[in-house]
Amino acid sequence: MNDKIWLSSPHMGGTEQKYVNDAFVENWIAPLGPNVNGFEADLEKYTGVAHAAALSSGTAALHLALILLGVGEGDDVICQSFTFSASANPIVYCNATPVFVDSESDTWNMCPIHLEEAIKERLAQGRKVKAIIPVHLYGMPAKMDEICAIAKKYDIAIVEDAAEGLGSKYKGKPLGAFGKFGVLSFNGNKIITTSGGGALLSDNMADIEKARFLATQARDNAPHYEHTHIGYNYRMSNICAGIGRGQMEVLDDRVNQRRAVHNYYMKELGDISAISFLLEPEGFYSNRWLSCILIDPKHKVKREDLRLALNAENIESRPLWKPMHLQPVFMNYPYYGNGIAETLFNTGLCLPSGSNLSESDLERVVTVIRRLFK
Ligand SMILES: *Cc1c(COP(=O)(O)O)cnc(C)c1O
């Protein structure tokens, strides 16, 4: 059996262990320390956002963003339906109602038309819409000009889920820098990883200080343990942050490598008329975290046929994410759209996309696909 080819696996740059070793030498084996501070400074510099809090996960960052916005029982939060469940779960943690919005076909992200429709209808029903969560799925920027204009018109905060979009840019500006809050993830499968981790970004210093406070059990300033707020244990460890500092040194390389993988698939599969790709509209720059293809539903080869053929050759692939409004756990919440995300789910496949794939790995993937579509 050939070696397993993974969808997206960790890719260390080489200096991570030095930062981790520093933590051991100085005994900063804790959820604070020089690596945490250094990693936050790296993220601020890279994204251009003034303040970053390094946290235990992207999910924790989303949860804290909603808490800081005062989201609670009876509130609505509008969320892109075509995403990973972690975008929506924190809405339910806050006892608020997720309202799901469909995607548009240019970027596969939140459709501005359905977004405005959802806001208008929910407001007309007397609901309080507290936040909008657009997602830059697979690294492709959402239509931020349109989404930001609607958010401004109705005075609703944007929590930008850039968990998959670190290193991407929209009209020259890094993702994560558009919302009142930006959210990053450093989970093991993301473009860079700290083994597990996330970050909350904001230009508002008081908000990020409050996030750090809530993330370390909300300990008030007193010699004993004194609490006036419910706290969370959401801070990033100084060990993980050391990995993050090393990874930041190679982030631009990782973006270039992932983009090269996507270009390779476009070049090698571009002549198969039943296969199409997500193209970058003018001004959109994707980190190509995952390379995705769509299969023409009229073709006899189906998405699942291809996934199984790859799997038989020890190659991991995955259907495009199943929309939240179709998930059993979210089925009873409101949804605005007309089936774009559902079609993407039914016809799309994520191909191996790691920055550490070799030329021969990529050849193996393409060979299986070409054989099936011959
Ligand atoms: C990975 C991911 C998250 C959650 O990040 P974790 O660090 O795994 O908690 C949130 N949203 C999207 C779109 C993601 O892909």
The ligand as a Gaussian input file, in Angstrom:
#p B3LYP/6-31G(d) Opt

LIG

0 1
 C      -11.423000      25.354000      12.502000
 C      -12.553000      26.296000      12.418000
 C      -13.096000      26.919000      13.552000
 C      -12.732000      26.537000      14.952000
 O      -11.433000      26.589000      15.302000
 P      -10.854000      25.639000      16.451000
 O       -9.524000      26.247000      16.718000
 O      -10.775000      24.269000      15.878000
 O      -11.767000      25.726000      17.627000
 C      -14.082000      27.864000      13.387000
 N      -14.553000      28.165000      12.184000
 C      -14.086000      27.580000      11.068000
 C      -14.638000      27.995000       9.741000
 C      -13.084000      26.610000      11.146000
 O      -12.654000      26.008000      10.048000

